[in-house]
Amino acid sequence: MARCSFSVVGCPSLILQQDHPGGIASGAPCVRPHQRGLHLGYARPLAPEVCGLIPSLPPTLSAMLNFVPATDVFRTRQVIYTRSGSPRKKTRGTMIDLKSLRRDRKDLPVEPQALFASLIRAPHLQYLRSVQSHILDMWFANRSARDTIVKMNTGAGKTLVGLLALQSSLNEGTGPALYLCPKDQLVEQVIERAKECSIPTTTYDGDYLPTEFVNSKAILVTHFQNFFNGLSKFGVIGGRHLPAKVGTILVDDAHSCLALAREQASISFGKTHNAFQQLFELFRPTLEAQSASRTVALEQGVVGTTMAVPYWAWLNSIPAVSRIIVGCRTEPAVKFPWPLLEEDLPLAHCLFTTQEVLITPYVVPTHRLPSLPDAKRRLFLSATLVDDSVLVRDFDVTPDAALRPLQPKVLGDIGERLILAPTLVHRELKREQLLPIIKGIAADGYNVVVLVPSAKASEFWKANGADVPQKDAGVQQAVENLHKTRGNIVALVNRYDGIDLPDDACRLLVIDGLPMGGLSFEQHQMSVRRGSTQLLGAQAQRVEQGLGRGVRSGSDYCAILLLGTDLAEFAASPTRRDLFSVETAMQLELGAELAEALRKDKGNPLAGIRATLDYSLKQNADWRQLHRERLSSVAPKQAGNPDAVAIVSIERQATKDFRANDISSAAEKLRTFIPGPQGPQHDIDKGWYLQLLASFEHRLDPNRAQETQKRAHSLNSEAFKPIGGVVYPKLQGRTGVQPQRFLQALQRRSRDYRSIPVEIETLLSNLTFGTRAHTFEQRLQDLVIWLGDQAQRPDWEFGVGPDVLWEMAGEHFLIIEAKSEVQTTREAISKTEAGQLGQHIAWFKQQYGERPLTAVLVHPASRFDTDAFAPEGTMILNTERLAALHEAVRKFSVAVTEKAPDMWTIEEIGNLLAAHNLSSGLFRTTFLRRPAPQQPRT
């Protein structure tokens, strides 16, 4: 008697066995459950008579199997069960190959929810969340659109949404599907989630594109950099590889991938590289014409010094620059970005810093990889941030997609975050005072993660016992350790995204300082376009990404400390909160209320801060209820920013025209748009875009370009100085008195006037000895303007004159030379420093005639050296007087917020200025002192 058994994978878990005399015989089959599926075993080579066995199966099983001819469906397989179900010696057997029984692809489910129901899923994925179903329904209804932006909070399940959208597109026959991630860790997470849903995926090792991907059999999941580089196997225009056909592309964490795209298309040479020296010598005369002092600072390595090459010098030097770059074409720093950048070199920015020279495109040349623009469908996954307009400019996303992103109807899945800024509790609280609290929380068994913007900022934490991992491998190891152990303090440098720290991996998140941009170009833009709404939005995005590191799902929770007055100011301002998602804005507002309650409590602020953090750490029931109530009251914000989208759309269109050598059209688009109703509203931004216009005009009419550049510089003093220099614009006496001008500015801030003390604290923190000269002078000018007077920075803006020129009431001028970077231990003012004041006075009299003036030297010393002779009447603002000024300004900033702006009168403001010695006359007699007598040298 032979025993027959046939295996069918993927069918209900049953075993069917058949005793058959002579090898294959008729008889009632024996059915038993088994984890591998329906099994029909046999103990000898498959015979043709097997086909005669199939009709003897019970009708139900026969229908389930839906058999086709045996020769098409059987293959060798092991058989391991007897009639009783007990194991027996393994023998060779056959398995029915269900792949050959599956329906044609055209019959596979395409509608995402039906597709999900058809998949074999892990037990915890039996149902889609309501937010996932909602997003998928909207996408499916709109899938004919080329571009779709999906905005879902971290932990809301956007990975599964993306996988289902890609698999749906595969089933519909749109062609190969590609899932791009900004981090290797995210690649692994996506593949794991796909396995849980039996969605076929494949990976890319950098050699050849997988057959399963090319044949639309599996979703290719890979790192964005594997796709977007100058030697990409997906094909670059003019490269060795033909463009790969891609039906649907999904870009996860799109803003992070965009930053990677800029890095991949940028060339950087370190200061010791020969190419740096060649480029510096090439552009030295032009840089010196912009600022001789900053050029010297670059050479001497003064930290923080940056200089951009003016577009006219850059455009005139393209052949020379190309020769320098091509000479390094075999180096990794060049061979990967150069194929992307070479055709866009006329549109590139060249930026020198003390560490590198960076050449980066104005608009990322994503068109160089045809797979991206030619894809039938493109999905961009994003966290719930306000402004997606940058995707229009650099990824060429359609404006309609940016204005109508897909996002949940109902909010509330962001997770619980208690956000506290200690300087809102007490202005003098620094990280040194907060360190014992942070260490105490770690000692209690909680993991603490600190995010810092730079390696320099991490030195404090390393010196105080924190682990500061280096490079990607070190960071990955530190993150793994956080998942496994407790009581750690880990400081991560510039890791505001791409790091997942759910649950106990991070219970206290510390963000130390306002995040800076990644590339030098981003930091340069923040300086040149200071106050630009567009760039403030980008900065808010980085803050929000940082806030999201410690809360990775709707059920997660984390306490967060915001350290530094600049970060506290950014988070506390109601107008800045508009730049965040509505959920984060609510949490920031609630945190500000907690800080205000602690400030009014008058108790020990440090004890109050620890007790407040414990509300989150110990999951206080009242706190959780308060947070839930506030979150439930948040209404979704209208998506899209039409003005921002309009600006970047014009940038994109003008750039396309320039690339096509239709420069007249490119210039005309900007020329018409800039003064229009949707053009830039801020003078800083108007100057920036006028400079872009001038760079286009230079190819057509250099003289006209220089006229446009003069207008750009008049609106934004950080713009390039025109070739012929700048005609100095004199300060004109403003209408109204100082109190009137102050009140007018105050009343324009009726919504966010309560955040003024925090902003002033940030200003004063950069108005101290030891601060970079550029920053110190800018903050001094900001203070003068805030107080209701006028000020310029002639040396910085026009290359001649004092550091700061202050016009006070009665047309009395302060001519200020600021020495913020000198050693605070200096005992005397040097001959050179004193002589500079004489030069400034001569310049002033040439411009203004015999107006009343006071020469002021901001210096930690109070007397002149024996060989130093200052102009008569020179006054000193030294360390002691600067501290007194700080205190007066702080008290005044608090006083003006004690009632609403429209409740003040001009007379009351005047009295308040005088009470704090901040009116023009009292300022000079209170905070400026005469030099101490000179002392003979010993």
VENFENJO-V400554 format. One line per field, one symbol per residue. ss: DSSP state (A for helix, B for strand, O for the rest). psi: psi as a letter, one per 40 degrees, with the letter a starting at -180 (. if undefined). A space follows every 10 residues. Layout:
ss->???
psi->???
//
This chain:
ss->OBBBBOBBBO OOOOBBBBBB OOOOOOOOOB BBOOOOBBBO BOOOOOOOOA AAAAOOOOAA AAAAAOOOOA AAABBBBBBB BOOOOOBBBB BBBBBBOAAA OOOOAAAOOO OAAAAAAAOO OOAAAOOOOA AAAAAAAAAA AOOOOOBBBB BOOOOOOAAA AAAAAAAAAA AAOOOOBBBB BOOAAAAAAA AAAAAAOOOO BBOOOOOOOO AAAAOOOOBB BBBAAAAOOO OOOOOOOOOO OOOOOOOBBB BOOAAAAAAA AAAAOOBBBB OOOAAAAAAA AAAAAAAAAA OAAAAAAAAA OOOOOBBBOO AAAAAAOAAA AAAAAAOOOO OAAAAOOAAA AAAAAAABBB BBBOOBBBBB BOOOOAAAOA AAAAOOBBBB BBOOOOOOAA AAAAAOOOAA AAAOOBBOOO OOOOOBBBBB OAAAAOOOOO AAAAAAAAAA AAAOOOOBBB BBOOAAAAAA AAAOOOBOOO AAAAAAAAAA AAAAOOOOBB BBBOOOOOOO OOAAAOOBBB BBOOOOOOOA AAAAAAAAOO OOAAAAAAAA AAAAAAAOOO OOOOOOBBBB BBBOAAAAAA AAOAAAAOOO OAAAAAAAAA AAAAAAAAAA AOOOAAAAAA AAAAAAAOOO AAAAAAAAAA AAOOOOOOOO OAAAAAAAAA AAAAAAAAAO OOAAAAAAAA AAAAOOOOOO OOAAAAAAAA AAAAAAAOOO OAAAAAAAAA AAAAAOOOOO OOOOOOOOOO OOOOOOOAAA AAAAAAAOOO OOAAAAAAAA AAAAAOOOOO OOAAAAAAAA AAAAAAOOOB BBOAAAAAOO OOOBBBBOAA AOBBBBBBOO OOOOOOOOBO AAAAAAAAAA AAAAAAAAOO OOBBBBBBOO OOBBOOOOOO OOOOBBBOAA AAAAAAAAAA AAAAAOOOOO AAAOOAAAAA AAAAAOOOOA AAAAAAAOBB OBOOOOOO
psi->hihihhhhhe iigihhihhh hedhiiihih hiiideahhh iieiihided dedddeiidd dddddfiihd eeeiiiiihe iadeeiiihh iiaihhhede eiiideeihd hddddddeih iidefdiiid dddddddddd deeeidhhhh hiiheefddd dddddddddd defeaihhhh ieiddddddd dddddeefhh iiiheecihi ddddefeihh hiiddddgie fheehihead hihhhhdhhh higddddddd ddddeihhhi deiddddddd ddeddddddd hdddddddde fhhehihihi dddddeeddd ddddddefee ideddddddd ddeeddeiih hhiedihhhi idhhgeeegd dddeidihhh hiigidhedd ddddefiidd ddegihiidh iefeihhhhh hdeedhdehi dddedddddd dddeeihhhh hieidddedd ddefeihgii iddddddddd ddddiifihh hhhfgeiehh gibedhdhhh hgihiiicid ddddddddfh ehdddddddd dddddddede heideiiiih hhihdddddd ddhddddeei iddddddddd ddddddddde deahdddddd dddddddefh dddddddddd deehiiihii gddddddddd ddddddddde egdddddddd ddddeideih dhdddddddd dddddddddd gddddddddd dddddheeii hideahhhhi hhhiiiiddd ddddddeefd dfdeeddddd dddddefihe iidddddddd ddddddeeai iigddddeei aidhhhhiie fhihhhhhge eiheeheihi dddddddddd dddddddeag ihihhhhhid ieiiidehhi ihehihgadd dddddddddd dddddeeeii deeiiddddd dddddefeid ddddddehii iiiihii.
//
